[in-house]
Amino acid sequence: MKKFVFNTLKLSLLIMMYFSSCYNNKEDITILPKVSFLGEVVPIMTSGGCGCHNNAQSNSTNNNAVPFTHFDTIKDGTTIIRINNVVDYGTIIARIDTMRLWANGTIGHPGGGIIDLTENQREIIKSWIDQGPPYDGGSAACDASGNITYTKDIVPIYNVTCKSAGCHGGRGPVLDYAKLTSDKSILTAMMASGGSNGHPAGRIGLTSCTVDKFKAWIAAGQPR
């Protein structure tokens, strides 16, 4: 009888130690590394056969492909430097939902043609998107302090992020100062949701840098 009681107590103690360790050692759980945009996503997009996403003609009048570049030409993690021009990372982030559909196999290559992804490439892109905003890793490299103005800060964002032939440089309305100030409520909703809500043409992705600058501009009274 004593042996039975002893074994029962021993088993109970072991069970208590097991469950206790489950709750007290959360710091020991390894956090999976995030997918690197620069090191993993960019090489996928620039290694395609057409080369449309990594040449000097990207996003030009002859080629409306979203421009990517090799990761060793990224400046500050937020601005992509290419030959003869500069393309804001927001241009890519604004197409997050389209990239998701392509990676999931819901649609074909958005630019047409038979250009597909390998299963591994699909998983990398899906994992990167699923990490969620800010897709650029935060706003550490973005200065949204000081005097944020339409001319100095908002126009450059508009020119390289929104003003393509398929968006506000062609099919969509031109967003000049008068339009942006009159649409303050729309901008406020967009920035509050990171682009998930408010945009009249549907959800878009916004970098943390774009959001921070627009919020600061709106809070300051949208100075010109």
Rosetta constraint file for C-alpha pairs under 8 A:
AtomPair CA 1 CA 5 HARMONIC 6.27 0.50
AtomPair CA 2 CA 6 HARMONIC 6.07 0.50
AtomPair CA 3 CA 7 HARMONIC 6.12 0.50
AtomPair CA 4 CA 8 HARMONIC 6.11 0.50
AtomPair CA 5 CA 9 HARMONIC 6.18 0.50
AtomPair CA 6 CA 10 HARMONIC 6.11 0.50
AtomPair CA 7 CA 11 HARMONIC 6.10 0.50
AtomPair CA 8 CA 12 HARMONIC 6.15 0.50
AtomPair CA 9 CA 13 HARMONIC 6.10 0.50
AtomPair CA 10 CA 14 HARMONIC 6.28 0.50
AtomPair CA 11 CA 15 HARMONIC 6.24 0.50
AtomPair CA 12 CA 16 HARMONIC 6.21 0.50
AtomPair CA 13 CA 17 HARMONIC 6.17 0.50
AtomPair CA 14 CA 18 HARMONIC 6.15 0.50
AtomPair CA 15 CA 19 HARMONIC 6.35 0.50
AtomPair CA 16 CA 20 HARMONIC 5.94 0.50
AtomPair CA 17 CA 21 HARMONIC 6.08 0.50
AtomPair CA 18 CA 22 HARMONIC 6.50 0.50
AtomPair CA 19 CA 23 HARMONIC 6.73 0.50
AtomPair CA 20 CA 24 HARMONIC 6.15 0.50
AtomPair CA 21 CA 25 HARMONIC 5.79 0.50
AtomPair CA 22 CA 26 HARMONIC 7.30 0.50
AtomPair CA 25 CA 29 HARMONIC 7.48 0.50
AtomPair CA 34 CA 128 HARMONIC 7.28 0.50
AtomPair CA 34 CA 131 HARMONIC 7.31 0.50
AtomPair CA 35 CA 40 HARMONIC 6.83 0.50
AtomPair CA 35 CA 41 HARMONIC 7.98 0.50
AtomPair CA 35 CA 124 HARMONIC 6.91 0.50
AtomPair CA 35 CA 127 HARMONIC 6.71 0.50
AtomPair CA 35 CA 128 HARMONIC 5.26 0.50
AtomPair CA 36 CA 40 HARMONIC 5.37 0.50
AtomPair CA 36 CA 41 HARMONIC 6.77 0.50
AtomPair CA 36 CA 128 HARMONIC 7.35 0.50
AtomPair CA 37 CA 41 HARMONIC 4.78 0.50
AtomPair CA 37 CA 42 HARMONIC 6.10 0.50
AtomPair CA 37 CA 128 HARMONIC 7.21 0.50
AtomPair CA 37 CA 136 HARMONIC 7.78 0.50
AtomPair CA 38 CA 42 HARMONIC 5.44 0.50
AtomPair CA 38 CA 43 HARMONIC 7.64 0.50
AtomPair CA 38 CA 70 HARMONIC 7.64 0.50
AtomPair CA 38 CA 71 HARMONIC 4.86 0.50
AtomPair CA 38 CA 74 HARMONIC 7.92 0.50
AtomPair CA 39 CA 43 HARMONIC 6.82 0.50
AtomPair CA 39 CA 71 HARMONIC 6.42 0.50
AtomPair CA 40 CA 44 HARMONIC 6.72 0.50
AtomPair CA 40 CA 124 HARMONIC 7.34 0.50
AtomPair CA 41 CA 45 HARMONIC 6.50 0.50
AtomPair CA 41 CA 124 HARMONIC 7.09 0.50
AtomPair CA 41 CA 125 HARMONIC 6.36 0.50
AtomPair CA 41 CA 128 HARMONIC 7.86 0.50
AtomPair CA 42 CA 46 HARMONIC 6.11 0.50
AtomPair CA 42 CA 68 HARMONIC 6.51 0.50
AtomPair CA 42 CA 69 HARMONIC 6.60 0.50
AtomPair CA 42 CA 70 HARMONIC 6.37 0.50
AtomPair CA 42 CA 71 HARMONIC 6.62 0.50
AtomPair CA 43 CA 47 HARMONIC 5.86 0.50
AtomPair CA 43 CA 70 HARMONIC 6.61 0.50
AtomPair CA 43 CA 71 HARMONIC 7.67 0.50
AtomPair CA 44 CA 48 HARMONIC 7.05 0.50
AtomPair CA 44 CA 121 HARMONIC 6.92 0.50
AtomPair CA 45 CA 53 HARMONIC 6.66 0.50
AtomPair CA 45 CA 68 HARMONIC 6.93 0.50
AtomPair CA 46 CA 51 HARMONIC 6.43 0.50
AtomPair CA 46 CA 52 HARMONIC 7.96 0.50
AtomPair CA 46 CA 53 HARMONIC 5.78 0.50
AtomPair CA 46 CA 54 HARMONIC 5.36 0.50
AtomPair CA 46 CA 68 HARMONIC 6.60 0.50
AtomPair CA 46 CA 69 HARMONIC 6.54 0.50
AtomPair CA 46 CA 70 HARMONIC 7.09 0.50
AtomPair CA 47 CA 51 HARMONIC 7.00 0.50
AtomPair CA 48 CA 115 HARMONIC 7.74 0.50
AtomPair CA 51 CA 55 HARMONIC 6.42 0.50
AtomPair CA 52 CA 57 HARMONIC 7.42 0.50
AtomPair CA 52 CA 58 HARMONIC 6.08 0.50
AtomPair CA 52 CA 63 HARMONIC 7.35 0.50
AtomPair CA 52 CA 65 HARMONIC 6.07 0.50
AtomPair CA 52 CA 67 HARMONIC 7.60 0.50
AtomPair CA 53 CA 58 HARMONIC 5.87 0.50
AtomPair CA 53 CA 65 HARMONIC 5.89 0.50
AtomPair CA 53 CA 66 HARMONIC 5.98 0.50
AtomPair CA 53 CA 67 HARMONIC 4.61 0.50
AtomPair CA 53 CA 68 HARMONIC 5.28 0.50
AtomPair CA 53 CA 69 HARMONIC 7.31 0.50
AtomPair CA 54 CA 58 HARMONIC 6.82 0.50
AtomPair CA 54 CA 67 HARMONIC 5.98 0.50
AtomPair CA 54 CA 68 HARMONIC 5.43 0.50
AtomPair CA 54 CA 69 HARMONIC 5.18 0.50
AtomPair CA 54 CA 70 HARMONIC 7.62 0.50
AtomPair CA 55 CA 67 HARMONIC 7.71 0.50
AtomPair CA 56 CA 82 HARMONIC 7.22 0.50
AtomPair CA 56 CA 83 HARMONIC 6.33 0.50
AtomPair CA 56 CA 84 HARMONIC 7.63 0.50
AtomPair CA 57 CA 62 HARMONIC 7.08 0.50
AtomPair CA 57 CA 63 HARMONIC 6.04 0.50
AtomPair CA 58 CA 63 HARMONIC 5.54 0.50
AtomPair CA 58 CA 64 HARMONIC 6.26 0.50
AtomPair CA 58 CA 65 HARMONIC 5.36 0.50
AtomPair CA 58 CA 66 HARMONIC 6.32 0.50
AtomPair CA 58 CA 67 HARMONIC 5.04 0.50
AtomPair CA 59 CA 63 HARMONIC 5.49 0.50
AtomPair CA 59 CA 64 HARMONIC 4.30 0.50
AtomPair CA 59 CA 65 HARMONIC 5.25 0.50
AtomPair CA 59 CA 66 HARMONIC 5.81 0.50
AtomPair CA 59 CA 67 HARMONIC 6.24 0.50
AtomPair CA 59 CA 164 HARMONIC 6.95 0.50
AtomPair CA 60 CA 64 HARMONIC 5.89 0.50
AtomPair CA 61 CA 165 HARMONIC 7.75 0.50
AtomPair CA 64 CA 164 HARMONIC 7.58 0.50
AtomPair CA 64 CA 165 HARMONIC 7.07 0.50
AtomPair CA 64 CA 166 HARMONIC 7.83 0.50
AtomPair CA 65 CA 111 HARMONIC 6.93 0.50
AtomPair CA 66 CA 91 HARMONIC 7.09 0.50
AtomPair CA 66 CA 92 HARMONIC 6.62 0.50
AtomPair CA 67 CA 87 HARMONIC 7.27 0.50
AtomPair CA 67 CA 92 HARMONIC 7.64 0.50
AtomPair CA 68 CA 80 HARMONIC 7.60 0.50
AtomPair CA 68 CA 92 HARMONIC 7.75 0.50
AtomPair CA 69 CA 73 HARMONIC 7.06 0.50
AtomPair CA 69 CA 74 HARMONIC 7.83 0.50
AtomPair CA 69 CA 80 HARMONIC 6.98 0.50
AtomPair CA 69 CA 81 HARMONIC 7.79 0.50
AtomPair CA 69 CA 82 HARMONIC 7.03 0.50
AtomPair CA 70 CA 74 HARMONIC 7.54 0.50
AtomPair CA 73 CA 80 HARMONIC 6.79 0.50
AtomPair CA 73 CA 81 HARMONIC 5.88 0.50
AtomPair CA 73 CA 82 HARMONIC 7.34 0.50
AtomPair CA 74 CA 78 HARMONIC 7.41 0.50
AtomPair CA 74 CA 79 HARMONIC 6.31 0.50
AtomPair CA 74 CA 80 HARMONIC 4.99 0.50
AtomPair CA 74 CA 81 HARMONIC 6.07 0.50
AtomPair CA 75 CA 79 HARMONIC 5.50 0.50
AtomPair CA 75 CA 80 HARMONIC 6.24 0.50
AtomPair CA 75 CA 81 HARMONIC 6.74 0.50
AtomPair CA 76 CA 141 HARMONIC 5.70 0.50
AtomPair CA 77 CA 136 HARMONIC 6.76 0.50
AtomPair CA 77 CA 137 HARMONIC 7.96 0.50
AtomPair CA 77 CA 141 HARMONIC 6.98 0.50
AtomPair CA 78 CA 88 HARMONIC 6.87 0.50
AtomPair CA 78 CA 89 HARMONIC 5.59 0.50
AtomPair CA 78 CA 136 HARMONIC 6.46 0.50
AtomPair CA 78 CA 141 HARMONIC 7.10 0.50
AtomPair CA 78 CA 142 HARMONIC 7.61 0.50
AtomPair CA 78 CA 209 HARMONIC 7.85 0.50
AtomPair CA 79 CA 86 HARMONIC 7.31 0.50
AtomPair CA 79 CA 87 HARMONIC 6.49 0.50
AtomPair CA 79 CA 88 HARMONIC 4.92 0.50
AtomPair CA 79 CA 89 HARMONIC 5.56 0.50
AtomPair CA 80 CA 86 HARMONIC 6.10 0.50
AtomPair CA 80 CA 87 HARMONIC 5.27 0.50
AtomPair CA 80 CA 88 HARMONIC 5.86 0.50
AtomPair CA 80 CA 89 HARMONIC 6.27 0.50
AtomPair CA 81 CA 85 HARMONIC 6.91 0.50
AtomPair CA 81 CA 86 HARMONIC 5.02 0.50
AtomPair CA 81 CA 87 HARMONIC 6.52 0.50
AtomPair CA 82 CA 86 HARMONIC 5.87 0.50
AtomPair CA 82 CA 87 HARMONIC 7.40 0.50
AtomPair CA 86 CA 160 HARMONIC 7.63 0.50
AtomPair CA 87 CA 91 HARMONIC 7.21 0.50
AtomPair CA 87 CA 160 HARMONIC 5.65 0.50
AtomPair CA 87 CA 161 HARMONIC 7.65 0.50
AtomPair CA 88 CA 92 HARMONIC 7.92 0.50
AtomPair CA 88 CA 157 HARMONIC 7.25 0.50
AtomPair CA 88 CA 160 HARMONIC 5.66 0.50
AtomPair CA 88 CA 161 HARMONIC 6.14 0.50
AtomPair CA 89 CA 93 HARMONIC 6.54 0.50
AtomPair CA 89 CA 136 HARMONIC 7.81 0.50
AtomPair CA 89 CA 161 HARMONIC 7.76 0.50
AtomPair CA 89 CA 207 HARMONIC 7.49 0.50
AtomPair CA 90 CA 94 HARMONIC 5.93 0.50
AtomPair CA 90 CA 160 HARMONIC 7.98 0.50
AtomPair CA 90 CA 161 HARMONIC 5.47 0.50
AtomPair CA 90 CA 205 HARMONIC 7.59 0.50
AtomPair CA 90 CA 206 HARMONIC 5.99 0.50
AtomPair CA 90 CA 207 HARMONIC 5.63 0.50
AtomPair CA 90 CA 210 HARMONIC 7.41 0.50
AtomPair CA 91 CA 95 HARMONIC 7.17 0.50
AtomPair CA 91 CA 160 HARMONIC 6.73 0.50
AtomPair CA 91 CA 161 HARMONIC 4.38 0.50
AtomPair CA 91 CA 162 HARMONIC 7.06 0.50
AtomPair CA 92 CA 96 HARMONIC 7.02 0.50
AtomPair CA 93 CA 135 HARMONIC 7.37 0.50
AtomPair CA 93 CA 204 HARMONIC 7.69 0.50
AtomPair CA 93 CA 205 HARMONIC 4.91 0.50
AtomPair CA 93 CA 206 HARMONIC 5.86 0.50
AtomPair CA 93 CA 207 HARMONIC 6.59 0.50
AtomPair CA 94 CA 161 HARMONIC 7.73 0.50
AtomPair CA 94 CA 204 HARMONIC 4.88 0.50
AtomPair CA 94 CA 205 HARMONIC 4.09 0.50
AtomPair CA 94 CA 206 HARMONIC 5.89 0.50
AtomPair CA 95 CA 99 HARMONIC 6.24 0.50
AtomPair CA 95 CA 204 HARMONIC 6.64 0.50
AtomPair CA 95 CA 205 HARMONIC 6.52 0.50
AtomPair CA 96 CA 100 HARMONIC 6.16 0.50
AtomPair CA 96 CA 129 HARMONIC 7.13 0.50
AtomPair CA 96 CA 204 HARMONIC 7.14 0.50
AtomPair CA 96 CA 205 HARMONIC 5.89 0.50
AtomPair CA 97 CA 101 HARMONIC 6.33 0.50
AtomPair CA 97 CA 203 HARMONIC 7.88 0.50
AtomPair CA 97 CA 204 HARMONIC 7.20 0.50
AtomPair CA 97 CA 205 HARMONIC 7.67 0.50
AtomPair CA 98 CA 102 HARMONIC 6.30 0.50
AtomPair CA 98 CA 110 HARMONIC 7.45 0.50
AtomPair CA 99 CA 103 HARMONIC 6.04 0.50
AtomPair CA 99 CA 125 HARMONIC 7.87 0.50
AtomPair CA 100 CA 104 HARMONIC 6.04 0.50
AtomPair CA 100 CA 125 HARMONIC 7.61 0.50
AtomPair CA 100 CA 126 HARMONIC 6.39 0.50
AtomPair CA 100 CA 129 HARMONIC 7.13 0.50
AtomPair CA 101 CA 105 HARMONIC 6.22 0.50
AtomPair CA 101 CA 106 HARMONIC 5.08 0.50
AtomPair CA 101 CA 107 HARMONIC 5.80 0.50
AtomPair CA 102 CA 106 HARMONIC 5.93 0.50
AtomPair CA 102 CA 107 HARMONIC 5.13 0.50
AtomPair CA 102 CA 108 HARMONIC 5.89 0.50
AtomPair CA 102 CA 109 HARMONIC 6.40 0.50
AtomPair CA 102 CA 110 HARMONIC 7.35 0.50
AtomPair CA 103 CA 117 HARMONIC 7.32 0.50
AtomPair CA 103 CA 122 HARMONIC 4.82 0.50
AtomPair CA 103 CA 123 HARMONIC 7.55 0.50
AtomPair CA 103 CA 125 HARMONIC 6.58 0.50
AtomPair CA 103 CA 126 HARMONIC 6.32 0.50
AtomPair CA 104 CA 122 HARMONIC 7.04 0.50
AtomPair CA 104 CA 126 HARMONIC 7.54 0.50
AtomPair CA 108 CA 112 HARMONIC 7.19 0.50
AtomPair CA 108 CA 114 HARMONIC 7.61 0.50
AtomPair CA 108 CA 115 HARMONIC 7.68 0.50
AtomPair CA 108 CA 116 HARMONIC 7.28 0.50
AtomPair CA 109 CA 113 HARMONIC 6.63 0.50
AtomPair CA 109 CA 114 HARMONIC 6.90 0.50
AtomPair CA 109 CA 115 HARMONIC 5.79 0.50
AtomPair CA 109 CA 116 HARMONIC 6.60 0.50
AtomPair CA 117 CA 121 HARMONIC 5.77 0.50
AtomPair CA 117 CA 122 HARMONIC 6.03 0.50
AtomPair CA 118 CA 122 HARMONIC 6.22 0.50
AtomPair CA 119 CA 123 HARMONIC 6.33 0.50
AtomPair CA 120 CA 124 HARMONIC 6.30 0.50
AtomPair CA 121 CA 125 HARMONIC 6.29 0.50
AtomPair CA 122 CA 126 HARMONIC 6.05 0.50
AtomPair CA 123 CA 127 HARMONIC 5.91 0.50
AtomPair CA 124 CA 128 HARMONIC 6.15 0.50
AtomPair CA 125 CA 129 HARMONIC 6.24 0.50
AtomPair CA 126 CA 130 HARMONIC 6.01 0.50
AtomPair CA 127 CA 131 HARMONIC 6.30 0.50
AtomPair CA 128 CA 132 HARMONIC 7.54 0.50
AtomPair CA 128 CA 135 HARMONIC 7.92 0.50
AtomPair CA 129 CA 135 HARMONIC 7.53 0.50
AtomPair CA 131 CA 135 HARMONIC 7.55 0.50
AtomPair CA 133 CA 137 HARMONIC 7.88 0.50
AtomPair CA 133 CA 194 HARMONIC 7.95 0.50
AtomPair CA 133 CA 207 HARMONIC 7.38 0.50
AtomPair CA 133 CA 208 HARMONIC 7.55 0.50
AtomPair CA 134 CA 138 HARMONIC 5.38 0.50
AtomPair CA 134 CA 207 HARMONIC 5.95 0.50
AtomPair CA 134 CA 208 HARMONIC 5.46 0.50
AtomPair CA 135 CA 207 HARMONIC 6.61 0.50
AtomPair CA 135 CA 208 HARMONIC 7.91 0.50
AtomPair CA 136 CA 207 HARMONIC 6.42 0.50
AtomPair CA 136 CA 208 HARMONIC 7.31 0.50
AtomPair CA 138 CA 208 HARMONIC 5.96 0.50
AtomPair CA 138 CA 209 HARMONIC 7.58 0.50
AtomPair CA 139 CA 143 HARMONIC 7.74 0.50
AtomPair CA 139 CA 208 HARMONIC 5.61 0.50
AtomPair CA 139 CA 209 HARMONIC 5.34 0.50
AtomPair CA 139 CA 212 HARMONIC 7.90 0.50
AtomPair CA 142 CA 209 HARMONIC 5.55 0.50
AtomPair CA 143 CA 209 HARMONIC 7.85 0.50
AtomPair CA 144 CA 148 HARMONIC 7.09 0.50
AtomPair CA 144 CA 209 HARMONIC 7.42 0.50
AtomPair CA 144 CA 212 HARMONIC 5.97 0.50
AtomPair CA 144 CA 213 HARMONIC 5.06 0.50
AtomPair CA 144 CA 216 HARMONIC 6.77 0.50
AtomPair CA 145 CA 216 HARMONIC 7.56 0.50
AtomPair CA 148 CA 152 HARMONIC 7.15 0.50
AtomPair CA 148 CA 153 HARMONIC 6.10 0.50
AtomPair CA 148 CA 213 HARMONIC 7.04 0.50
AtomPair CA 148 CA 216 HARMONIC 6.67 0.50
AtomPair CA 148 CA 217 HARMONIC 5.44 0.50
AtomPair CA 148 CA 220 HARMONIC 7.76 0.50
AtomPair CA 148 CA 223 HARMONIC 7.56 0.50
AtomPair CA 149 CA 153 HARMONIC 5.60 0.50
AtomPair CA 149 CA 154 HARMONIC 6.70 0.50
AtomPair CA 149 CA 217 HARMONIC 6.35 0.50
AtomPair CA 149 CA 222 HARMONIC 6.88 0.50
AtomPair CA 149 CA 223 HARMONIC 5.23 0.50
AtomPair CA 149 CA 224 HARMONIC 5.37 0.50
AtomPair CA 150 CA 154 HARMONIC 4.65 0.50
AtomPair CA 150 CA 155 HARMONIC 5.98 0.50
AtomPair CA 150 CA 177 HARMONIC 7.24 0.50
AtomPair CA 150 CA 217 HARMONIC 7.60 0.50
AtomPair CA 150 CA 222 HARMONIC 6.94 0.50
AtomPair CA 150 CA 223 HARMONIC 6.20 0.50
AtomPair CA 150 CA 224 HARMONIC 4.72 0.50
AtomPair CA 151 CA 155 HARMONIC 5.47 0.50
AtomPair CA 151 CA 156 HARMONIC 7.85 0.50
AtomPair CA 151 CA 224 HARMONIC 6.10 0.50
AtomPair CA 152 CA 156 HARMONIC 7.20 0.50
AtomPair CA 153 CA 157 HARMONIC 6.80 0.50
AtomPair CA 153 CA 213 HARMONIC 7.40 0.50
AtomPair CA 154 CA 158 HARMONIC 6.20 0.50
AtomPair CA 154 CA 213 HARMONIC 7.67 0.50
AtomPair CA 154 CA 214 HARMONIC 7.27 0.50
AtomPair CA 155 CA 159 HARMONIC 6.02 0.50
AtomPair CA 156 CA 160 HARMONIC 6.33 0.50
AtomPair CA 157 CA 161 HARMONIC 5.62 0.50
AtomPair CA 157 CA 162 HARMONIC 7.46 0.50
AtomPair CA 157 CA 210 HARMONIC 7.23 0.50
AtomPair CA 158 CA 162 HARMONIC 5.01 0.50
AtomPair CA 158 CA 163 HARMONIC 6.07 0.50
AtomPair CA 158 CA 175 HARMONIC 7.98 0.50
AtomPair CA 159 CA 163 HARMONIC 5.09 0.50
AtomPair CA 160 CA 164 HARMONIC 7.78 0.50
AtomPair CA 162 CA 167 HARMONIC 6.23 0.50
AtomPair CA 162 CA 168 HARMONIC 5.60 0.50
AtomPair CA 162 CA 169 HARMONIC 7.22 0.50
AtomPair CA 163 CA 167 HARMONIC 6.14 0.50
AtomPair CA 163 CA 168 HARMONIC 4.73 0.50
AtomPair CA 163 CA 169 HARMONIC 4.17 0.50
AtomPair CA 163 CA 170 HARMONIC 7.67 0.50
AtomPair CA 164 CA 168 HARMONIC 6.18 0.50
AtomPair CA 164 CA 169 HARMONIC 4.74 0.50
AtomPair CA 164 CA 170 HARMONIC 6.77 0.50
AtomPair CA 165 CA 169 HARMONIC 4.84 0.50
AtomPair CA 165 CA 170 HARMONIC 4.42 0.50
AtomPair CA 165 CA 171 HARMONIC 6.64 0.50
AtomPair CA 166 CA 170 HARMONIC 5.75 0.50
AtomPair CA 166 CA 171 HARMONIC 5.53 0.50
AtomPair CA 166 CA 172 HARMONIC 7.37 0.50
AtomPair CA 167 CA 171 HARMONIC 5.38 0.50
AtomPair CA 167 CA 172 HARMONIC 4.94 0.50
AtomPair CA 167 CA 173 HARMONIC 7.98 0.50
AtomPair CA 168 CA 172 HARMONIC 4.27 0.50
AtomPair CA 168 CA 173 HARMONIC 5.37 0.50
AtomPair CA 168 CA 174 HARMONIC 5.40 0.50
AtomPair CA 168 CA 175 HARMONIC 6.94 0.50
AtomPair CA 169 CA 173 HARMONIC 7.52 0.50
AtomPair CA 169 CA 174 HARMONIC 6.49 0.50
AtomPair CA 170 CA 174 HARMONIC 7.97 0.50
AtomPair CA 174 CA 179 HARMONIC 7.91 0.50
AtomPair CA 175 CA 179 HARMONIC 5.44 0.50
AtomPair CA 175 CA 180 HARMONIC 5.97 0.50
AtomPair CA 176 CA 180 HARMONIC 6.20 0.50
AtomPair CA 177 CA 181 HARMONIC 6.12 0.50
AtomPair CA 177 CA 224 HARMONIC 7.61 0.50
AtomPair CA 178 CA 182 HARMONIC 6.13 0.50
AtomPair CA 179 CA 183 HARMONIC 6.08 0.50
AtomPair CA 180 CA 184 HARMONIC 6.37 0.50
AtomPair CA 180 CA 187 HARMONIC 7.72 0.50
AtomPair CA 181 CA 222 HARMONIC 6.84 0.50
AtomPair CA 183 CA 187 HARMONIC 6.34 0.50
AtomPair CA 184 CA 188 HARMONIC 6.03 0.50
AtomPair CA 184 CA 218 HARMONIC 7.57 0.50
AtomPair CA 185 CA 189 HARMONIC 6.28 0.50
AtomPair CA 186 CA 190 HARMONIC 6.22 0.50
AtomPair CA 186 CA 198 HARMONIC 5.42 0.50
AtomPair CA 186 CA 199 HARMONIC 6.78 0.50
AtomPair CA 187 CA 191 HARMONIC 6.09 0.50
AtomPair CA 187 CA 198 HARMONIC 7.15 0.50
AtomPair CA 187 CA 199 HARMONIC 7.81 0.50
AtomPair CA 187 CA 214 HARMONIC 7.96 0.50
AtomPair CA 188 CA 192 HARMONIC 6.05 0.50
AtomPair CA 188 CA 215 HARMONIC 7.45 0.50
AtomPair CA 188 CA 218 HARMONIC 7.73 0.50
AtomPair CA 189 CA 193 HARMONIC 6.34 0.50
AtomPair CA 189 CA 195 HARMONIC 7.98 0.50
AtomPair CA 189 CA 197 HARMONIC 6.27 0.50
AtomPair CA 189 CA 198 HARMONIC 5.02 0.50
AtomPair CA 190 CA 194 HARMONIC 5.90 0.50
AtomPair CA 190 CA 195 HARMONIC 4.62 0.50
AtomPair CA 190 CA 196 HARMONIC 6.72 0.50
AtomPair CA 190 CA 197 HARMONIC 5.45 0.50
AtomPair CA 190 CA 198 HARMONIC 4.77 0.50
AtomPair CA 190 CA 199 HARMONIC 6.06 0.50
AtomPair CA 191 CA 195 HARMONIC 6.12 0.50
AtomPair CA 191 CA 211 HARMONIC 5.32 0.50
AtomPair CA 191 CA 214 HARMONIC 7.15 0.50
AtomPair CA 191 CA 215 HARMONIC 6.71 0.50
AtomPair CA 193 CA 197 HARMONIC 5.80 0.50
AtomPair CA 194 CA 205 HARMONIC 6.65 0.50
AtomPair CA 194 CA 206 HARMONIC 5.59 0.50
AtomPair CA 194 CA 207 HARMONIC 7.64 0.50
AtomPair CA 194 CA 208 HARMONIC 7.73 0.50
AtomPair CA 194 CA 211 HARMONIC 6.67 0.50
AtomPair CA 195 CA 199 HARMONIC 6.71 0.50
AtomPair CA 195 CA 203 HARMONIC 5.83 0.50
AtomPair CA 195 CA 204 HARMONIC 4.97 0.50
AtomPair CA 195 CA 205 HARMONIC 5.32 0.50
AtomPair CA 195 CA 206 HARMONIC 5.70 0.50
AtomPair CA 196 CA 202 HARMONIC 7.90 0.50
AtomPair CA 196 CA 203 HARMONIC 4.77 0.50
AtomPair CA 196 CA 204 HARMONIC 6.14 0.50
AtomPair CA 196 CA 205 HARMONIC 7.11 0.50
AtomPair CA 197 CA 202 HARMONIC 7.48 0.50
AtomPair CA 197 CA 203 HARMONIC 6.05 0.50
AtomPair CA 198 CA 202 HARMONIC 7.66 0.50
AtomPair CA 198 CA 203 HARMONIC 7.70 0.50
AtomPair CA 199 CA 203 HARMONIC 6.14 0.50
AtomPair CA 199 CA 204 HARMONIC 7.26 0.50
AtomPair CA 206 CA 210 HARMONIC 6.34 0.50
AtomPair CA 206 CA 211 HARMONIC 6.64 0.50
AtomPair CA 207 CA 211 HARMONIC 6.37 0.50
AtomPair CA 208 CA 212 HARMONIC 5.99 0.50
AtomPair CA 209 CA 213 HARMONIC 6.19 0.50
AtomPair CA 210 CA 214 HARMONIC 6.16 0.50
AtomPair CA 211 CA 215 HARMONIC 6.02 0.50
AtomPair CA 212 CA 216 HARMONIC 6.14 0.50
AtomPair CA 213 CA 217 HARMONIC 6.07 0.50
AtomPair CA 214 CA 218 HARMONIC 6.06 0.50
AtomPair CA 215 CA 219 HARMONIC 6.04 0.50
AtomPair CA 216 CA 220 HARMONIC 6.17 0.50
AtomPair CA 217 CA 221 HARMONIC 6.56 0.50
AtomPair CA 217 CA 222 HARMONIC 5.05 0.50
AtomPair CA 217 CA 223 HARMONIC 7.01 0.50
AtomPair CA 218 CA 222 HARMONIC 4.87 0.50
